[in-house]
């Protein structure tokens, strides 16, 4: 989707602090962090949200989580971090391109929201 901010970041058309990128996945720091470490991990292919995920996306979804673990190690937050996927406006999704939030660097309370 040409006007999606995350698609533009993936294509290097919008600035971002890219921490990881390969042919399938891009990860970058959130512009409005909710924790000392707040990284967004996105598929390079536009998928609006979890409602659009199909069986053909199984490997891609797994890769999002593997990249999240690698980034948690790099950021030295393996002792505690949270992965969040919001789906839809009622869940707080504001950018309609599937993404995983990697949050850490401080104690995270429960329940969220």
Phi and psi restraints in degrees (range 20) as a CNS / XPLOR table:
assign (resid 1 and name C) (resid 2 and name N)
       (resid 2 and name CA) (resid 2 and name C) 1.0 -67.3 20.0 2
assign (resid 2 and name N) (resid 2 and name CA)
       (resid 2 and name C) (resid 3 and name N) 1.0 -32.4 20.0 2
assign (resid 2 and name C) (resid 3 and name N)
       (resid 3 and name CA) (resid 3 and name C) 1.0 -95.0 20.0 2
assign (resid 3 and name N) (resid 3 and name CA)
       (resid 3 and name C) (resid 4 and name N) 1.0 0.9 20.0 2
assign (resid 3 and name C) (resid 4 and name N)
       (resid 4 and name CA) (resid 4 and name C) 1.0 -70.4 20.0 2
assign (resid 4 and name N) (resid 4 and name CA)
       (resid 4 and name C) (resid 5 and name N) 1.0 126.7 20.0 2
assign (resid 4 and name C) (resid 5 and name N)
       (resid 5 and name CA) (resid 5 and name C) 1.0 -59.6 20.0 2
assign (resid 5 and name N) (resid 5 and name CA)
       (resid 5 and name C) (resid 6 and name N) 1.0 -39.5 20.0 2
assign (resid 5 and name C) (resid 6 and name N)
       (resid 6 and name CA) (resid 6 and name C) 1.0 -69.7 20.0 2
assign (resid 6 and name N) (resid 6 and name CA)
       (resid 6 and name C) (resid 7 and name N) 1.0 -36.6 20.0 2
assign (resid 6 and name C) (resid 7 and name N)
       (resid 7 and name CA) (resid 7 and name C) 1.0 -62.5 20.0 2
assign (resid 7 and name N) (resid 7 and name CA)
       (resid 7 and name C) (resid 8 and name N) 1.0 -40.3 20.0 2
assign (resid 7 and name C) (resid 8 and name N)
       (resid 8 and name CA) (resid 8 and name C) 1.0 -65.8 20.0 2
assign (resid 8 and name N) (resid 8 and name CA)
       (resid 8 and name C) (resid 9 and name N) 1.0 -37.9 20.0 2
assign (resid 8 and name C) (resid 9 and name N)
       (resid 9 and name CA) (resid 9 and name C) 1.0 -64.0 20.0 2
assign (resid 9 and name N) (resid 9 and name CA)
       (resid 9 and name C) (resid 10 and name N) 1.0 -45.9 20.0 2
assign (resid 9 and name C) (resid 10 and name N)
       (resid 10 and name CA) (resid 10 and name C) 1.0 -57.0 20.0 2
assign (resid 10 and name N) (resid 10 and name CA)
       (resid 10 and name C) (resid 11 and name N) 1.0 -39.6 20.0 2
assign (resid 10 and name C) (resid 11 and name N)
       (resid 11 and name CA) (resid 11 and name C) 1.0 -85.5 20.0 2
assign (resid 11 and name N) (resid 11 and name CA)
       (resid 11 and name C) (resid 12 and name N) 1.0 6.4 20.0 2
assign (resid 11 and name C) (resid 12 and name N)
       (resid 12 and name CA) (resid 12 and name C) 1.0 61.6 20.0 2
assign (resid 12 and name N) (resid 12 and name CA)
       (resid 12 and name C) (resid 13 and name N) 1.0 29.3 20.0 2
assign (resid 12 and name C) (resid 13 and name N)
       (resid 13 and name CA) (resid 13 and name C) 1.0 -94.7 20.0 2
assign (resid 13 and name N) (resid 13 and name CA)
       (resid 13 and name C) (resid 14 and name N) 1.0 -15.1 20.0 2
assign (resid 13 and name C) (resid 14 and name N)
       (resid 14 and name CA) (resid 14 and name C) 1.0 -128.5 20.0 2
assign (resid 14 and name N) (resid 14 and name CA)
       (resid 14 and name C) (resid 15 and name N) 1.0 144.2 20.0 2
assign (resid 14 and name C) (resid 15 and name N)
       (resid 15 and name CA) (resid 15 and name C) 1.0 -71.7 20.0 2
assign (resid 15 and name N) (resid 15 and name CA)
       (resid 15 and name C) (resid 16 and name N) 1.0 146.9 20.0 2
assign (resid 15 and name C) (resid 16 and name N)
       (resid 16 and name CA) (resid 16 and name C) 1.0 -163.2 20.0 2
assign (resid 16 and name N) (resid 16 and name CA)
       (resid 16 and name C) (resid 17 and name N) 1.0 155.6 20.0 2
assign (resid 16 and name C) (resid 17 and name N)
       (resid 17 and name CA) (resid 17 and name C) 1.0 -87.6 20.0 2
assign (resid 17 and name N) (resid 17 and name CA)
       (resid 17 and name C) (resid 18 and name N) 1.0 86.7 20.0 2
assign (resid 17 and name C) (resid 18 and name N)
       (resid 18 and name CA) (resid 18 and name C) 1.0 -73.6 20.0 2
assign (resid 18 and name N) (resid 18 and name CA)
       (resid 18 and name C) (resid 19 and name N) 1.0 126.7 20.0 2
assign (resid 18 and name C) (resid 19 and name N)
       (resid 19 and name CA) (resid 19 and name C) 1.0 -105.1 20.0 2
assign (resid 19 and name N) (resid 19 and name CA)
       (resid 19 and name C) (resid 20 and name N) 1.0 -22.7 20.0 2
assign (resid 19 and name C) (resid 20 and name N)
       (resid 20 and name CA) (resid 20 and name C) 1.0 -157.5 20.0 2
assign (resid 20 and name N) (resid 20 and name CA)
       (resid 20 and name C) (resid 21 and name N) 1.0 140.1 20.0 2
assign (resid 20 and name C) (resid 21 and name N)
       (resid 21 and name CA) (resid 21 and name C) 1.0 -157.6 20.0 2
assign (resid 21 and name N) (resid 21 and name CA)
       (resid 21 and name C) (resid 22 and name N) 1.0 134.4 20.0 2
assign (resid 21 and name C) (resid 22 and name N)
       (resid 22 and name CA) (resid 22 and name C) 1.0 -140.5 20.0 2
assign (resid 22 and name N) (resid 22 and name CA)
       (resid 22 and name C) (resid 23 and name N) 1.0 -164.0 20.0 2
assign (resid 22 and name C) (resid 23 and name N)
       (resid 23 and name CA) (resid 23 and name C) 1.0 -69.4 20.0 2
assign (resid 23 and name N) (resid 23 and name CA)
       (resid 23 and name C) (resid 24 and name N) 1.0 -16.1 20.0 2
assign (resid 23 and name C) (resid 24 and name N)
       (resid 24 and name CA) (resid 24 and name C) 1.0 -114.1 20.0 2
assign (resid 24 and name N) (resid 24 and name CA)
       (resid 24 and name C) (resid 25 and name N) 1.0 -32.0 20.0 2
assign (resid 24 and name C) (resid 25 and name N)
       (resid 25 and name CA) (resid 25 and name C) 1.0 -136.9 20.0 2
assign (resid 25 and name N) (resid 25 and name CA)
       (resid 25 and name C) (resid 26 and name N) 1.0 144.6 20.0 2
assign (resid 25 and name C) (resid 26 and name N)
       (resid 26 and name CA) (resid 26 and name C) 1.0 -131.0 20.0 2
assign (resid 26 and name N) (resid 26 and name CA)
       (resid 26 and name C) (resid 27 and name N) 1.0 139.9 20.0 2
assign (resid 26 and name C) (resid 27 and name N)
       (resid 27 and name CA) (resid 27 and name C) 1.0 -129.4 20.0 2
assign (resid 27 and name N) (resid 27 and name CA)
       (resid 27 and name C) (resid 28 and name N) 1.0 138.9 20.0 2
assign (resid 27 and name C) (resid 28 and name N)
       (resid 28 and name CA) (resid 28 and name C) 1.0 -151.7 20.0 2
assign (resid 28 and name N) (resid 28 and name CA)
       (resid 28 and name C) (resid 29 and name N) 1.0 159.5 20.0 2
assign (resid 28 and name C) (resid 29 and name N)
       (resid 29 and name CA) (resid 29 and name C) 1.0 -71.3 20.0 2
assign (resid 29 and name N) (resid 29 and name CA)
       (resid 29 and name C) (resid 30 and name N) 1.0 140.1 20.0 2
assign (resid 29 and name C) (resid 30 and name N)
       (resid 30 and name CA) (resid 30 and name C) 1.0 -70.6 20.0 2
assign (resid 30 and name N) (resid 30 and name CA)
       (resid 30 and name C) (resid 31 and name N) 1.0 138.3 20.0 2
assign (resid 30 and name C) (resid 31 and name N)
       (resid 31 and name CA) (resid 31 and name C) 1.0 -70.5 20.0 2
assign (resid 31 and name N) (resid 31 and name CA)
       (resid 31 and name C) (resid 32 and name N) 1.0 -22.7 20.0 2
assign (resid 31 and name C) (resid 32 and name N)
       (resid 32 and name CA) (resid 32 and name C) 1.0 -126.4 20.0 2
assign (resid 32 and name N) (resid 32 and name CA)
       (resid 32 and name C) (resid 33 and name N) 1.0 71.5 20.0 2
assign (resid 32 and name C) (resid 33 and name N)
       (resid 33 and name CA) (resid 33 and name C) 1.0 -63.2 20.0 2
assign (resid 33 and name N) (resid 33 and name CA)
       (resid 33 and name C) (resid 34 and name N) 1.0 140.5 20.0 2
assign (resid 33 and name C) (resid 34 and name N)
       (resid 34 and name CA) (resid 34 and name C) 1.0 -103.6 20.0 2
assign (resid 34 and name N) (resid 34 and name CA)
       (resid 34 and name C) (resid 35 and name N) 1.0 2.7 20.0 2
assign (resid 34 and name C) (resid 35 and name N)
       (resid 35 and name CA) (resid 35 and name C) 1.0 -156.6 20.0 2
assign (resid 35 and name N) (resid 35 and name CA)
       (resid 35 and name C) (resid 36 and name N) 1.0 164.4 20.0 2
assign (resid 35 and name C) (resid 36 and name N)
       (resid 36 and name CA) (resid 36 and name C) 1.0 -54.5 20.0 2
assign (resid 36 and name N) (resid 36 and name CA)
       (resid 36 and name C) (resid 37 and name N) 1.0 -36.3 20.0 2
assign (resid 36 and name C) (resid 37 and name N)
       (resid 37 and name CA) (resid 37 and name C) 1.0 -113.0 20.0 2
assign (resid 37 and name N) (resid 37 and name CA)
       (resid 37 and name C) (resid 38 and name N) 1.0 119.2 20.0 2
assign (resid 37 and name C) (resid 38 and name N)
       (resid 38 and name CA) (resid 38 and name C) 1.0 -143.1 20.0 2
assign (resid 38 and name N) (resid 38 and name CA)
       (resid 38 and name C) (resid 39 and name N) 1.0 101.8 20.0 2
assign (resid 38 and name C) (resid 39 and name N)
       (resid 39 and name CA) (resid 39 and name C) 1.0 -117.3 20.0 2
assign (resid 39 and name N) (resid 39 and name CA)
       (resid 39 and name C) (resid 40 and name N) 1.0 139.6 20.0 2
assign (resid 39 and name C) (resid 40 and name N)
       (resid 40 and name CA) (resid 40 and name C) 1.0 -103.9 20.0 2
assign (resid 40 and name N) (resid 40 and name CA)
       (resid 40 and name C) (resid 41 and name N) 1.0 132.5 20.0 2
assign (resid 40 and name C) (resid 41 and name N)
       (resid 41 and name CA) (resid 41 and name C) 1.0 -118.9 20.0 2
assign (resid 41 and name N) (resid 41 and name CA)
       (resid 41 and name C) (resid 42 and name N) 1.0 119.7 20.0 2
assign (resid 41 and name C) (resid 42 and name N)
       (resid 42 and name CA) (resid 42 and name C) 1.0 -126.3 20.0 2
assign (resid 42 and name N) (resid 42 and name CA)
       (resid 42 and name C) (resid 43 and name N) 1.0 147.9 20.0 2
assign (resid 42 and name C) (resid 43 and name N)
       (resid 43 and name CA) (resid 43 and name C) 1.0 -72.3 20.0 2
assign (resid 43 and name N) (resid 43 and name CA)
       (resid 43 and name C) (resid 44 and name N) 1.0 144.1 20.0 2
assign (resid 43 and name C) (resid 44 and name N)
       (resid 44 and name CA) (resid 44 and name C) 1.0 -68.8 20.0 2
assign (resid 44 and name N) (resid 44 and name CA)
       (resid 44 and name C) (resid 45 and name N) 1.0 -30.1 20.0 2
assign (resid 44 and name C) (resid 45 and name N)
       (resid 45 and name CA) (resid 45 and name C) 1.0 -80.8 20.0 2
assign (resid 45 and name N) (resid 45 and name CA)
       (resid 45 and name C) (resid 46 and name N) 1.0 136.0 20.0 2
assign (resid 45 and name C) (resid 46 and name N)
       (resid 46 and name CA) (resid 46 and name C) 1.0 -68.8 20.0 2
assign (resid 46 and name N) (resid 46 and name CA)
       (resid 46 and name C) (resid 47 and name N) 1.0 119.7 20.0 2
assign (resid 46 and name C) (resid 47 and name N)
       (resid 47 and name CA) (resid 47 and name C) 1.0 -129.6 20.0 2
assign (resid 47 and name N) (resid 47 and name CA)
       (resid 47 and name C) (resid 48 and name N) 1.0 119.9 20.0 2
assign (resid 47 and name C) (resid 48 and name N)
       (resid 48 and name CA) (resid 48 and name C) 1.0 -62.3 20.0 2
assign (resid 48 and name N) (resid 48 and name CA)
       (resid 48 and name C) (resid 49 and name N) 1.0 -39.1 20.0 2
assign (resid 48 and name C) (resid 49 and name N)
       (resid 49 and name CA) (resid 49 and name C) 1.0 -175.5 20.0 2
assign (resid 49 and name N) (resid 49 and name CA)
       (resid 49 and name C) (resid 50 and name N) 1.0 -175.6 20.0 2
assign (resid 49 and name C) (resid 50 and name N)
       (resid 50 and name CA) (resid 50 and name C) 1.0 -61.1 20.0 2
assign (resid 50 and name N) (resid 50 and name CA)
       (resid 50 and name C) (resid 51 and name N) 1.0 -27.9 20.0 2
assign (resid 50 and name C) (resid 51 and name N)
       (resid 51 and name CA) (resid 51 and name C) 1.0 -65.9 20.0 2
assign (resid 51 and name N) (resid 51 and name CA)
       (resid 51 and name C) (resid 52 and name N) 1.0 -18.1 20.0 2
assign (resid 51 and name C) (resid 52 and name N)
       (resid 52 and name CA) (resid 52 and name C) 1.0 -100.0 20.0 2
assign (resid 52 and name N) (resid 52 and name CA)
       (resid 52 and name C) (resid 53 and name N) 1.0 2.9 20.0 2
assign (resid 52 and name C) (resid 53 and name N)
       (resid 53 and name CA) (resid 53 and name C) 1.0 -79.5 20.0 2
assign (resid 53 and name N) (resid 53 and name CA)
       (resid 53 and name C) (resid 54 and name N) 1.0 138.2 20.0 2
assign (resid 53 and name C) (resid 54 and name N)
       (resid 54 and name CA) (resid 54 and name C) 1.0 -127.1 20.0 2
assign (resid 54 and name N) (resid 54 and name CA)
       (resid 54 and name C) (resid 55 and name N) 1.0 176.9 20.0 2
assign (resid 54 and name C) (resid 55 and name N)
       (resid 55 and name CA) (resid 55 and name C) 1.0 -56.2 20.0 2
assign (resid 55 and name N) (resid 55 and name CA)
       (resid 55 and name C) (resid 56 and name N) 1.0 -29.5 20.0 2
assign (resid 55 and name C) (resid 56 and name N)
       (resid 56 and name CA) (resid 56 and name C) 1.0 -67.9 20.0 2
assign (resid 56 and name N) (resid 56 and name CA)
       (resid 56 and name C) (resid 57 and name N) 1.0 -10.9 20.0 2
assign (resid 56 and name C) (resid 57 and name N)
       (resid 57 and name CA) (resid 57 and name C) 1.0 -97.7 20.0 2
assign (resid 57 and name N) (resid 57 and name CA)
       (resid 57 and name C) (resid 58 and name N) 1.0 5.9 20.0 2
assign (resid 57 and name C) (resid 58 and name N)
       (resid 58 and name CA) (resid 58 and name C) 1.0 -55.9 20.0 2
assign (resid 58 and name N) (resid 58 and name CA)
       (resid 58 and name C) (resid 59 and name N) 1.0 -50.2 20.0 2
assign (resid 58 and name C) (resid 59 and name N)
       (resid 59 and name CA) (resid 59 and name C) 1.0 -65.2 20.0 2
assign (resid 59 and name N) (resid 59 and name CA)
       (resid 59 and name C) (resid 60 and name N) 1.0 -39.8 20.0 2
assign (resid 59 and name C) (resid 60 and name N)
       (resid 60 and name CA) (resid 60 and name C) 1.0 -62.5 20.0 2
assign (resid 60 and name N) (resid 60 and name CA)
       (resid 60 and name C) (resid 61 and name N) 1.0 -43.8 20.0 2
assign (resid 60 and name C) (resid 61 and name N)
       (resid 61 and name CA) (resid 61 and name C) 1.0 -62.9 20.0 2
assign (resid 61 and name N) (resid 61 and name CA)
       (resid 61 and name C) (resid 62 and name N) 1.0 -40.7 20.0 2
assign (resid 61 and name C) (resid 62 and name N)
       (resid 62 and name CA) (resid 62 and name C) 1.0 -61.6 20.0 2
assign (resid 62 and name N) (resid 62 and name CA)
       (resid 62 and name C) (resid 63 and name N) 1.0 -39.5 20.0 2
assign (resid 62 and name C) (resid 63 and name N)
       (resid 63 and name CA) (resid 63 and name C) 1.0 -65.3 20.0 2
assign (resid 63 and name N) (resid 63 and name CA)
       (resid 63 and name C) (resid 64 and name N) 1.0 -36.5 20.0 2
assign (resid 63 and name C) (resid 64 and name N)
       (resid 64 and name CA) (resid 64 and name C) 1.0 -55.9 20.0 2
assign (resid 64 and name N) (resid 64 and name CA)
       (resid 64 and name C) (resid 65 and name N) 1.0 -42.4 20.0 2
assign (resid 64 and name C) (resid 65 and name N)
       (resid 65 and name CA) (resid 65 and name C) 1.0 -74.5 20.0 2
assign (resid 65 and name N) (resid 65 and name CA)
       (resid 65 and name C) (resid 66 and name N) 1.0 -35.0 20.0 2
assign (resid 65 and name C) (resid 66 and name N)
       (resid 66 and name CA) (resid 66 and name C) 1.0 -65.3 20.0 2
assign (resid 66 and name N) (resid 66 and name CA)
       (resid 66 and name C) (resid 67 and name N) 1.0 -43.7 20.0 2
assign (resid 66 and name C) (resid 67 and name N)
       (resid 67 and name CA) (resid 67 and name C) 1.0 -62.4 20.0 2
assign (resid 67 and name N) (resid 67 and name CA)
       (resid 67 and name C) (resid 68 and name N) 1.0 -38.7 20.0 2
assign (resid 67 and name C) (resid 68 and name N)
       (resid 68 and name CA) (resid 68 and name C) 1.0 -59.5 20.0 2
assign (resid 68 and name N) (resid 68 and name CA)
       (resid 68 and name C) (resid 69 and name N) 1.0 -44.2 20.0 2
assign (resid 68 and name C) (resid 69 and name N)
       (resid 69 and name CA) (resid 69 and name C) 1.0 -63.5 20.0 2
assign (resid 69 and name N) (resid 69 and name CA)
       (resid 69 and name C) (resid 70 and name N) 1.0 -42.4 20.0 2
assign (resid 69 and name C) (resid 70 and name N)
       (resid 70 and name CA) (resid 70 and name C) 1.0 -62.6 20.0 2
assign (resid 70 and name N) (resid 70 and name CA)
       (resid 70 and name C) (resid 71 and name N) 1.0 -40.9 20.0 2
assign (resid 70 and name C) (resid 71 and name N)
       (resid 71 and name CA) (resid 71 and name C) 1.0 -68.7 20.0 2
assign (resid 71 and name N) (resid 71 and name CA)
       (resid 71 and name C) (resid 72 and name N) 1.0 -37.0 20.0 2
assign (resid 71 and name C) (resid 72 and name N)
       (resid 72 and name CA) (resid 72 and name C) 1.0 -60.8 20.0 2
assign (resid 72 and name N) (resid 72 and name CA)
       (resid 72 and name C) (resid 73 and name N) 1.0 -40.4 20.0 2
assign (resid 72 and name C) (resid 73 and name N)
       (resid 73 and name CA) (resid 73 and name C) 1.0 -63.9 20.0 2
assign (resid 73 and name N) (resid 73 and name CA)
       (resid 73 and name C) (resid 74 and name N) 1.0 -46.9 20.0 2
assign (resid 73 and name C) (resid 74 and name N)
       (resid 74 and name CA) (resid 74 and name C) 1.0 -61.6 20.0 2
assign (resid 74 and name N) (resid 74 and name CA)
       (resid 74 and name C) (resid 75 and name N) 1.0 -37.4 20.0 2
assign (resid 74 and name C) (resid 75 and name N)
       (resid 75 and name CA) (resid 75 and name C) 1.0 -84.3 20.0 2
assign (resid 75 and name N) (resid 75 and name CA)
       (resid 75 and name C) (resid 76 and name N) 1.0 -2.7 20.0 2
assign (resid 75 and name C) (resid 76 and name N)
       (resid 76 and name CA) (resid 76 and name C) 1.0 61.2 20.0 2
assign (resid 76 and name N) (resid 76 and name CA)
       (resid 76 and name C) (resid 77 and name N) 1.0 45.5 20.0 2
assign (resid 76 and name C) (resid 77 and name N)
       (resid 77 and name CA) (resid 77 and name C) 1.0 -122.3 20.0 2
assign (resid 77 and name N) (resid 77 and name CA)
       (resid 77 and name C) (resid 78 and name N) 1.0 23.2 20.0 2
assign (resid 77 and name C) (resid 78 and name N)
       (resid 78 and name CA) (resid 78 and name C) 1.0 -65.1 20.0 2
assign (resid 78 and name N) (resid 78 and name CA)
       (resid 78 and name C) (resid 79 and name N) 1.0 -16.2 20.0 2
assign (resid 78 and name C) (resid 79 and name N)
       (resid 79 and name CA) (resid 79 and name C) 1.0 -74.8 20.0 2
assign (resid 79 and name N) (resid 79 and name CA)
       (resid 79 and name C) (resid 80 and name N) 1.0 -11.1 20.0 2
assign (resid 79 and name C) (resid 80 and name N)
       (resid 80 and name CA) (resid 80 and name C) 1.0 174.2 20.0 2
assign (resid 80 and name N) (resid 80 and name CA)
       (resid 80 and name C) (resid 81 and name N) 1.0 120.1 20.0 2
assign (resid 80 and name C) (resid 81 and name N)
       (resid 81 and name CA) (resid 81 and name C) 1.0 -153.4 20.0 2
assign (resid 81 and name N) (resid 81 and name CA)
       (resid 81 and name C) (resid 82 and name N) 1.0 166.9 20.0 2
assign (resid 81 and name C) (resid 82 and name N)
       (resid 82 and name CA) (resid 82 and name C) 1.0 -126.4 20.0 2
assign (resid 82 and name N) (resid 82 and name CA)
       (resid 82 and name C) (resid 83 and name N) 1.0 140.0 20.0 2
assign (resid 82 and name C) (resid 83 and name N)
       (resid 83 and name CA) (resid 83 and name C) 1.0 -111.1 20.0 2
assign (resid 83 and name N) (resid 83 and name CA)
       (resid 83 and name C) (resid 84 and name N) 1.0 129.9 20.0 2
assign (resid 83 and name C) (resid 84 and name N)
       (resid 84 and name CA) (resid 84 and name C) 1.0 -130.4 20.0 2
assign (resid 84 and name N) (resid 84 and name CA)
       (resid 84 and name C) (resid 85 and name N) 1.0 134.3 20.0 2
assign (resid 84 and name C) (resid 85 and name N)
       (resid 85 and name CA) (resid 85 and name C) 1.0 -125.5 20.0 2
assign (resid 85 and name N) (resid 85 and name CA)
       (resid 85 and name C) (resid 86 and name N) 1.0 115.6 20.0 2
assign (resid 85 and name C) (resid 86 and name N)
       (resid 86 and name CA) (resid 86 and name C) 1.0 -94.2 20.0 2
assign (resid 86 and name N) (resid 86 and name CA)
       (resid 86 and name C) (resid 87 and name N) 1.0 136.7 20.0 2
assign (resid 86 and name C) (resid 87 and name N)
       (resid 87 and name CA) (resid 87 and name C) 1.0 -126.5 20.0 2
assign (resid 87 and name N) (resid 87 and name CA)
       (resid 87 and name C) (resid 88 and name N) 1.0 108.4 20.0 2
assign (resid 87 and name C) (resid 88 and name N)
       (resid 88 and name CA) (resid 88 and name C) 1.0 92.5 20.0 2
assign (resid 88 and name N) (resid 88 and name CA)
       (resid 88 and name C) (resid 89 and name N) 1.0 160.7 20.0 2
assign (resid 88 and name C) (resid 89 and name N)
       (resid 89 and name CA) (resid 89 and name C) 1.0 -60.1 20.0 2
assign (resid 89 and name N) (resid 89 and name CA)
       (resid 89 and name C) (resid 90 and name N) 1.0 -37.5 20.0 2
assign (resid 89 and name C) (resid 90 and name N)
       (resid 90 and name CA) (resid 90 and name C) 1.0 -68.3 20.0 2
assign (resid 90 and name N) (resid 90 and name CA)
       (resid 90 and name C) (resid 91 and name N) 1.0 -19.1 20.0 2
assign (resid 90 and name C) (resid 91 and name N)
       (resid 91 and name CA) (resid 91 and name C) 1.0 -94.0 20.0 2
assign (resid 91 and name N) (resid 91 and name CA)
       (resid 91 and name C) (resid 92 and name N) 1.0 -2.7 20.0 2
assign (resid 91 and name C) (resid 92 and name N)
       (resid 92 and name CA) (resid 92 and name C) 1.0 97.7 20.0 2
assign (resid 92 and name N) (resid 92 and name CA)
       (resid 92 and name C) (resid 93 and name N) 1.0 8.2 20.0 2
assign (resid 92 and name C) (resid 93 and name N)
       (resid 93 and name CA) (resid 93 and name C) 1.0 -70.2 20.0 2
assign (resid 93 and name N) (resid 93 and name CA)
       (resid 93 and name C) (resid 94 and name N) 1.0 123.7 20.0 2
assign (resid 93 and name C) (resid 94 and name N)
       (resid 94 and name CA) (resid 94 and name C) 1.0 -113.8 20.0 2
assign (resid 94 and name N) (resid 94 and name CA)
       (resid 94 and name C) (resid 95 and name N) 1.0 -24.0 20.0 2
assign (resid 94 and name C) (resid 95 and name N)
       (resid 95 and name CA) (resid 95 and name C) 1.0 -111.9 20.0 2
assign (resid 95 and name N) (resid 95 and name CA)
       (resid 95 and name C) (resid 96 and name N) 1.0 120.2 20.0 2
assign (resid 95 and name C) (resid 96 and name N)
       (resid 96 and name CA) (resid 96 and name C) 1.0 -91.9 20.0 2
assign (resid 96 and name N) (resid 96 and name CA)
       (resid 96 and name C) (resid 97 and name N) 1.0 64.5 20.0 2
assign (resid 96 and name C) (resid 97 and name N)
       (resid 97 and name CA) (resid 97 and name C) 1.0 -141.7 20.0 2
assign (resid 97 and name N) (resid 97 and name CA)
       (resid 97 and name C) (resid 98 and name N) 1.0 118.4 20.0 2
assign (resid 97 and name C) (resid 98 and name N)
       (resid 98 and name CA) (resid 98 and name C) 1.0 -45.7 20.0 2
assign (resid 98 and name N) (resid 98 and name CA)
       (resid 98 and name C) (resid 99 and name N) 1.0 132.7 20.0 2
assign (resid 98 and name C) (resid 99 and name N)
       (resid 99 and name CA) (resid 99 and name C) 1.0 -154.6 20.0 2
assign (resid 99 and name N) (resid 99 and name CA)
       (resid 99 and name C) (resid 100 and name N) 1.0 150.9 20.0 2
assign (resid 99 and name C) (resid 100 and name N)
       (resid 100 and name CA) (resid 100 and name C) 1.0 -108.6 20.0 2
assign (resid 100 and name N) (resid 100 and name CA)
       (resid 100 and name C) (resid 101 and name N) 1.0 128.3 20.0 2
assign (resid 100 and name C) (resid 101 and name N)
       (resid 101 and name CA) (resid 101 and name C) 1.0 -88.8 20.0 2
assign (resid 101 and name N) (resid 101 and name CA)
       (resid 101 and name C) (resid 102 and name N) 1.0 127.2 20.0 2
assign (resid 101 and name C) (resid 102 and name N)
       (resid 102 and name CA) (resid 102 and name C) 1.0 -104.2 20.0 2
assign (resid 102 and name N) (resid 102 and name CA)
       (resid 102 and name C) (resid 103 and name N) 1.0 114.1 20.0 2
assign (resid 102 and name C) (resid 103 and name N)
       (resid 103 and name CA) (resid 103 and name C) 1.0 -120.4 20.0 2
assign (resid 103 and name N) (resid 103 and name CA)
       (resid 103 and name C) (resid 104 and name N) 1.0 135.7 20.0 2
assign (resid 103 and name C) (resid 104 and name N)
       (resid 104 and name CA) (resid 104 and name C) 1.0 -175.0 20.0 2
assign (resid 104 and name N) (resid 104 and name CA)
       (resid 104 and name C) (resid 105 and name N) 1.0 -171.0 20.0 2
assign (resid 104 and name C) (resid 105 and name N)
       (resid 105 and name CA) (resid 105 and name C) 1.0 94.2 20.0 2
assign (resid 105 and name N) (resid 105 and name CA)
       (resid 105 and name C) (resid 106 and name N) 1.0 -0.4 20.0 2
assign (resid 105 and name C) (resid 106 and name N)
       (resid 106 and name CA) (resid 106 and name C) 1.0 -158.6 20.0 2
assign (resid 106 and name N) (resid 106 and name CA)
       (resid 106 and name C) (resid 107 and name N) 1.0 167.4 20.0 2
assign (resid 106 and name C) (resid 107 and name N)
       (resid 107 and name CA) (resid 107 and name C) 1.0 -67.0 20.0 2
assign (resid 107 and name N) (resid 107 and name CA)
       (resid 107 and name C) (resid 108 and name N) 1.0 133.4 20.0 2
assign (resid 107 and name C) (resid 108 and name N)
       (resid 108 and name CA) (resid 108 and name C) 1.0 -108.5 20.0 2
assign (resid 108 and name N) (resid 108 and name CA)
       (resid 108 and name C) (resid 109 and name N) 1.0 127.8 20.0 2
assign (resid 108 and name C) (resid 109 and name N)
       (resid 109 and name CA) (resid 109 and name C) 1.0 -81.9 20.0 2
assign (resid 109 and name N) (resid 109 and name CA)
       (resid 109 and name C) (resid 110 and name N) 1.0 164.9 20.0 2
assign (resid 109 and name C) (resid 110 and name N)
       (resid 110 and name CA) (resid 110 and name C) 1.0 -139.9 20.0 2
assign (resid 110 and name N) (resid 110 and name CA)
       (resid 110 and name C) (resid 111 and name N) 1.0 139.8 20.0 2
assign (resid 110 and name C) (resid 111 and name N)
       (resid 111 and name CA) (resid 111 and name C) 1.0 -81.3 20.0 2
assign (resid 111 and name N) (resid 111 and name CA)
       (resid 111 and name C) (resid 112 and name N) 1.0 152.5 20.0 2
assign (resid 111 and name C) (resid 112 and name N)
       (resid 112 and name CA) (resid 112 and name C) 1.0 -76.7 20.0 2
assign (resid 112 and name N) (resid 112 and name CA)
       (resid 112 and name C) (resid 113 and name N) 1.0 158.5 20.0 2
